[in-house]
Amino acid sequence: MLLGPIRHSYTAKERAMEQGIGHYVYPRYTRVIDTNESKNDINGAYALISMNSARNEMILEDTRVCVKNGRTPVILTRYKEQAKYLYNHLRGDADQIGAGCSRADRNWIKK
């Protein structure tokens, strides 16, 4: 296949700046304390964070505010229990709630 030379090349960051799309990070801090002091168990730390009620309520409130303002938030989690909790609490507030996982996992979350 014959193609000409590359005339324009953009990175994602350059494209976003050209289109006027702002990318912002707003840190939100929760006080999660590990009482077991399992410093070498990263999966335990992730599980502790994912099931923290104050953190999950913060996620729910931020999501509701975004939906109310006409935005489309995306919540990513690797834990089915957290996905199920968030799904059950956002069911009446959002138009579309999906899970990017297998059909069996989606059915489990929706139960």
C-alpha positions as CSV (number, residue, x, y, z in Angstrom):
1,M,0.0,0.0,0.0
2,L,1.4,3.4,-0.9
3,L,0.8,6.2,1.5
4,G,2.3,9.6,1.6
5,P,4.5,11.0,4.3
6,I,3.0,11.8,7.7
7,R,2.0,15.4,7.6
8,H,0.5,15.9,11.0
9,S,1.1,14.1,14.3
10,Y,-0.7,14.7,17.6
11,T,-0.4,13.3,21.0
12,A,-3.5,12.9,23.1
13,K,-2.5,15.8,25.3
14,E,-1.9,18.1,22.3
15,R,-5.3,17.1,20.8
16,A,-7.1,17.8,24.1
17,M,-5.4,21.2,24.4
18,E,-6.3,22.1,20.8
19,Q,-9.9,21.1,21.4
20,G,-10.1,23.0,24.6
21,I,-10.7,19.9,26.8
22,G,-9.5,20.4,30.3
23,H,-8.1,17.4,32.3
24,Y,-8.3,18.0,36.0
25,V,-7.4,15.9,39.0
26,Y,-9.1,16.8,42.3
27,P,-7.6,14.8,45.1
28,R,-10.1,13.6,47.7
29,Y,-8.7,12.3,51.0
30,T,-10.3,9.8,53.2
31,R,-9.0,8.6,56.5
32,V,-8.7,4.9,56.1
33,I,-6.7,3.3,58.9
34,D,-5.5,-0.3,58.7
35,T,-5.8,-1.7,62.2
36,N,-4.3,-5.0,61.1
37,E,-1.1,-3.3,60.0
38,S,-0.6,-5.6,57.1
39,K,2.0,-3.4,55.4
40,N,3.1,-6.1,52.9
41,D,-0.4,-7.1,51.8
42,I,-1.4,-4.8,48.9
43,N,-4.5,-6.8,48.1
44,G,-5.6,-6.4,51.7
45,A,-5.0,-2.7,51.5
46,Y,-7.1,-2.5,48.3
47,A,-9.9,-4.4,49.8
48,L,-9.9,-2.2,52.9
49,I,-10.1,0.9,50.8
50,S,-12.7,-0.5,48.4
51,M,-15.1,-1.4,51.3
52,N,-14.6,1.8,53.3
53,S,-18.1,3.3,53.8
54,A,-16.9,7.0,54.0
55,R,-15.0,6.6,50.7
56,N,-17.9,4.9,49.0
57,E,-20.4,7.6,50.1
58,M,-18.0,10.2,48.8
59,I,-17.9,8.4,45.4
60,L,-21.7,8.2,45.4
61,E,-22.1,11.9,46.2
62,D,-19.6,13.0,43.6
63,T,-21.3,10.8,41.0
64,R,-24.7,12.2,41.8
65,V,-23.4,15.7,41.5
66,C,-21.8,14.9,38.1
67,V,-25.0,13.4,36.8
68,K,-27.0,16.3,38.0
69,N,-24.7,18.7,36.2
70,G,-25.2,16.8,32.9
71,R,-21.8,14.9,33.0
72,T,-21.1,11.3,32.4
73,P,-19.0,9.9,35.2
74,V,-17.1,6.7,34.9
75,I,-16.3,4.7,38.1
76,L,-13.7,2.0,37.8
77,T,-13.2,-0.8,40.4
78,R,-11.8,-4.2,40.3
79,Y,-13.9,-5.5,43.2
80,K,-17.3,-7.1,42.5
81,E,-18.6,-6.3,46.0
82,Q,-17.8,-2.6,45.6
83,A,-19.4,-2.6,42.1
84,K,-22.5,-4.2,43.5
85,Y,-22.7,-1.6,46.3
86,L,-22.3,1.3,44.0
87,Y,-24.7,-0.2,41.4
88,N,-27.4,-0.6,44.0
89,H,-27.0,2.9,45.4
90,L,-26.9,4.6,42.0
91,R,-29.7,2.7,40.3
92,G,-32.2,5.5,40.7
93,D,-29.9,8.4,40.1
94,A,-28.2,7.5,36.8
95,D,-29.6,6.8,33.3
96,Q,-27.1,4.1,32.4
97,I,-25.2,1.9,34.7
98,G,-23.0,-0.7,33.2
99,A,-20.2,-3.0,34.2
100,G,-17.2,-3.7,32.1
101,C,-16.9,-7.4,33.0
102,S,-18.1,-10.8,32.0
103,R,-21.9,-11.5,31.6
104,A,-21.8,-13.7,34.7
105,D,-20.2,-10.9,36.8
106,R,-22.7,-8.4,35.5
107,N,-25.6,-10.7,36.4
108,W,-24.1,-11.2,39.9
109,I,-23.7,-7.4,40.4
110,K,-27.4,-6.8,39.3
111,K,-28.8,-9.4,41.8
